[in-house]
Amino acid sequence: MMAPDSRDGTTSCACKGIRRCLICEHLTGNGQLEANKPKIVHNFLYNPETKLAEDAEGASFTFPGVFLWENFISEEEEKELLNHIDQDVWNESQSGRRKQDFGPKVNFKKRKVRFGGFSGLPALSQKLVLRMKLEPSLSDFQPVEQCNLDYHPQRGSAIDPHLDDSWLWGERLVTINMLSNTTLTMSLEEGLPGFGLAEEVQVAVHLPRRSLVVLYGEARHRWKHAIHREDVHERRVCSTYRELSSEFLPGGQQAELGAQLLNIALSFKGTPI
């Protein structure tokens, strides 16, 4: 594809397979085929106060597995974090995103983990992790990997509905949302027959700027999550932290490897790999 723009990365593309962004769609002349396949979708909005998914007609159901912490970081902290993040190299990723990885090298298909150039989480994350632990449900959270992602409307940035790996990564996915508000879309293709919803169900979770969101339980393992292109209105940067699964914790088959990975991660001396 074209050479990257050093300022905002809007002239390069790393899409593969079915992944798309505005750059490759322009270069190939192909639009989003998905738009030509209408389907019935039941849309709900997550209410963080009641923990209910509610629709415009007043129907609702309990939506477990989402924790939202608004104003997790201040405006000054956001500025400081972004100044440091943008000093590191951004690598082109699929679907119009750019990324920075602080974690081990992983082959999920072969279930292989190697240290590679992993040197730990970045230094500024140490105070953020300590703050996370003030929330009782995160008191024992020990992140082993951090991924920074950069979204931009000019690139058509998005991430398709997916479930994160559960062989290496553990119960909680923790994300800090920066620079702009966005919407995390949770989806269940098989619907909720018990609630009379036979077709796909989508739940919109609004993520305010500078908020922290945690996915766990059913929202982590059953519901797919996505950021749709139309929900990226301005530049958005997020940092997602992942913990180890039980297989890599004390008592697990790969506990020794897990301890080594955590020792590196929690040194907070990392640079992107």
C-alpha positions in Angstrom: 0.0 0.0 0.0 1.0 3.7 0.2 3.7 5.0 2.5 2.5 6.0 6.0 2.0 9.7 7.0 4.2 10.3 10.0 1.6 12.7 11.5 -1.7 10.7 11.5 -1.1 7.5 9.6 -4.0 8.2 7.2 -2.3 7.1 3.9 -1.3 3.6 4.7 -3.2 0.3 5.2 -2.5 -3.1 6.7 -5.9 -4.8 6.0 -5.9 -8.5 5.2 -8.6 -11.0 4.3 -12.0 -9.5 4.9 -10.7 -6.6 6.9 -11.3 -3.1 5.4 -10.7 0.5 5.9 -11.4 3.7 3.9 -7.8 3.6 2.5 -8.1 0.2 0.9 -11.7 0.7 -0.2 -10.6 3.8 -2.0 -7.6 2.1 -3.6 -9.6 -1.0 -4.7 -12.9 0.8 -5.4 -14.8 -1.6 -3.2 -17.2 -0.5 -0.5 -18.4 -2.4 2.5 -20.2 -5.5 1.2 -21.8 -6.0 4.6 -24.0 -2.9 4.0 -25.7 -4.9 1.2 -26.9 -7.6 3.5 -29.8 -6.3 5.6 -30.7 -8.3 8.7 -33.0 -8.0 11.7 -31.2 -6.6 14.7 -32.7 -5.8 18.1 -31.0 -2.7 19.5 -30.6 -1.9 23.2 -28.7 0.7 25.2 -26.7 -0.2 28.3 -27.6 1.8 31.4 -24.6 1.7 33.8 -26.6 2.8 36.8 -29.3 0.1 36.5 -27.0 -2.4 34.7 -29.9 -3.0 32.3 -30.0 -3.1 28.5 -33.0 -1.0 27.5 -34.7 -0.3 24.2 -36.7 2.6 22.9 -40.0 0.8 23.7 -39.2 0.2 27.3 -38.2 -3.4 27.1 -35.1 -4.3 29.1 -33.0 -7.2 30.4 -30.1 -7.5 32.9 -26.8 -7.2 31.1 -24.1 -8.6 33.3 -20.3 -8.3 32.9 -19.7 -4.5 32.3 -18.2 -2.1 34.7 -17.8 1.6 33.7 -15.6 4.0 35.6 -16.1 7.6 34.3 -13.4 10.2 34.6 -10.8 7.5 35.4 -8.1 9.8 34.3 -8.0 13.6 34.4 -7.6 15.9 31.4 -4.0 16.6 32.5 -3.3 12.9 32.7 -4.8 12.2 29.3 -2.6 14.9 27.8 0.5 13.5 29.5 -0.3 9.9 28.4 -0.9 10.9 24.8 2.3 12.9 24.7 4.3 9.8 25.7 2.3 7.4 23.6 2.8 9.4 20.4 6.6 9.5 21.0 6.6 5.8 20.4 6.3 4.3 16.9 2.7 3.4 15.7 2.5 0.3 13.6 -0.2 -0.1 11.0 -2.9 -2.6 11.9 -6.0 -4.0 10.2 -9.3 -2.1 9.7 -7.7 1.3 9.7 -6.2 1.1 13.1 -2.6 1.7 14.4 -1.2 -0.1 17.4 1.6 -0.4 19.9 2.1 -3.7 21.7 3.6 -4.2 25.1 3.4 -8.0 25.7 4.8 -11.4 24.8 4.8 -12.7 21.2 1.9 -15.2 20.9 0.8 -17.7 18.3 -2.7 -18.4 19.4 -3.3 -21.1 16.8 -0.3 -23.2 17.9 -0.7 -22.0 21.5 2.9 -20.9 21.8 4.2 -18.0 23.8 7.7 -16.5 23.6 9.3 -13.5 25.3 10.6 -11.9 22.1 11.5 -8.3 22.9 9.0 -8.0 25.7 10.4 -5.7 28.3 7.3 -4.9 30.4 4.4 -2.5 30.5 5.2 1.2 29.9 6.3 3.2 33.0 3.2 5.5 33.0 0.9 2.6 33.3 2.2 1.8 36.8 0.1 4.5 38.5 -2.9 3.6 36.4 -2.8 -0.1 37.4 -2.5 1.0 41.1 -5.6 3.2 40.6 -7.5 0.3 39.0 -6.9 -1.8 42.1 -8.9 0.7 44.2 -12.0 -0.8 42.6 -12.8 -4.0 44.6 -13.5 -6.0 41.5 -10.0 -5.2 40.2 -8.1 -5.5 43.5 -6.2 -8.6 42.3 -5.9 -7.5 38.7 -2.3 -8.1 37.3 -2.0 -7.1 33.7 0.6 -9.0 31.6 -0.1 -7.2 28.3 -1.0 -3.7 27.2 -2.1 -2.8 23.6 -2.5 0.8 22.6 -4.8 1.3 19.6 -5.3 4.5 17.5 -8.6 5.0 15.7 -9.2 7.8 13.1 -12.3 8.6 11.0 -10.1 9.5 8.0 -8.9 5.9 7.9 -12.3 4.4 8.6 -11.0 2.8 11.7 -13.0 0.0 13.3 -12.8 -3.4 14.9 -15.1 -6.2 13.9 -17.3 -8.1 16.4 -15.0 -10.7 18.2 -14.3 -12.6 21.4 -10.8 -12.2 22.8 -8.7 -15.3 23.3 -9.3 -17.1 26.5 -6.4 -19.6 26.4 -3.8 -17.1 27.4 -5.9 -14.1 28.4 -7.9 -14.2 31.6 -11.3 -13.1 32.9 -11.1 -9.3 32.7 -10.4 -7.0 29.8 -9.7 -3.5 31.0 -9.7 -0.5 28.6 -9.0 3.2 29.0 -10.8 5.3 26.4 -9.0 8.6 25.4 -9.5 11.7 23.2 -13.1 11.2 22.3 -16.4 9.5 23.2 -17.3 6.3 21.4 -19.6 3.3 21.6 -18.7 -0.3 22.3 -21.2 -2.5 20.6 -21.9 -5.9 22.2 -23.6 -8.5 20.0 -25.2 -11.9 20.4 -25.9 -13.4 16.9 -28.1 -16.2 18.3 -30.4 -13.7 20.0 -32.1 -14.2 23.4 -35.0 -16.6 22.8 -35.8 -16.6 26.5 -36.7 -12.9 26.0 -38.5 -13.5 22.8 -35.6 -12.2 20.7 -34.8 -14.8 18.1 -32.6 -12.6 15.9 -29.3 -10.9 16.7 -29.2 -8.6 19.7 -26.9 -5.6 20.0 -26.3 -3.6 23.1 -24.6 -0.2 22.8 -22.3 0.7 25.7 -21.4 4.4 25.6 -17.7 5.0 26.5 -17.1 8.6 27.6 -13.8 10.2 27.0 -11.3 9.4 29.8 -13.4 6.5 31.1 -12.4 3.0 32.0 -14.4 -0.1 31.0 -14.1 -3.6 32.2 -15.6 -6.7 30.4 -16.0 -9.9 32.4 -18.3 -12.9 32.7 -20.9 -13.1 29.9 -19.8 -9.8 28.4 -16.3 -11.3 28.1 -17.0 -14.9 27.0 -20.4 -14.9 25.4 -21.1 -11.5 23.8 -18.8 -10.3 21.0 -17.6 -6.7 21.2 -16.8 -4.2 18.4 -16.2 -0.6 17.6 -18.1 0.3 14.4 -16.7 2.8 11.9 -19.7 5.1 12.3 -18.9 5.4 16.1 -15.4 6.9 15.5 -16.1 10.6 15.0 -12.7 12.0 16.1 -9.3 10.5 16.8 -9.6 7.9 19.6 -6.7 6.2 21.4 -7.4 3.4 23.9 -5.2 1.3 26.1 -6.4 -2.3 26.7 -4.9 -4.3 29.6 -5.1 -8.1 29.7 -4.4 -10.6 32.5 -3.3 -14.2 32.4 -5.7 -17.2 32.3 -5.7 -19.8 35.1 -3.4 -22.0 33.1 -0.6 -19.5 33.6 -1.3 -18.7 37.3 -0.2 -20.5 40.4 -1.5 -24.1 40.2 -1.8 -24.0 36.4 0.1 -26.1 33.9 2.2 -23.2 32.8 2.5 -21.3 36.1 6.2 -21.0 35.8 6.0 -19.2 32.4 3.2 -17.1 33.8 5.3 -15.9 36.7 8.1 -15.0 34.4 5.8 -13.0 32.1 4.3 -11.1 35.1 7.7 -10.4 36.5 8.7 -8.7 33.2 5.3 -7.0 32.7 5.1 -5.4 36.2 8.7 -4.0 36.0 7.0 -1.2 34.1 10.1 -0.6 32.0 8.6 -1.5 28.6 8.9 -0.2 25.1 6.6 -1.3 22.2 7.6 -4.5 20.5 
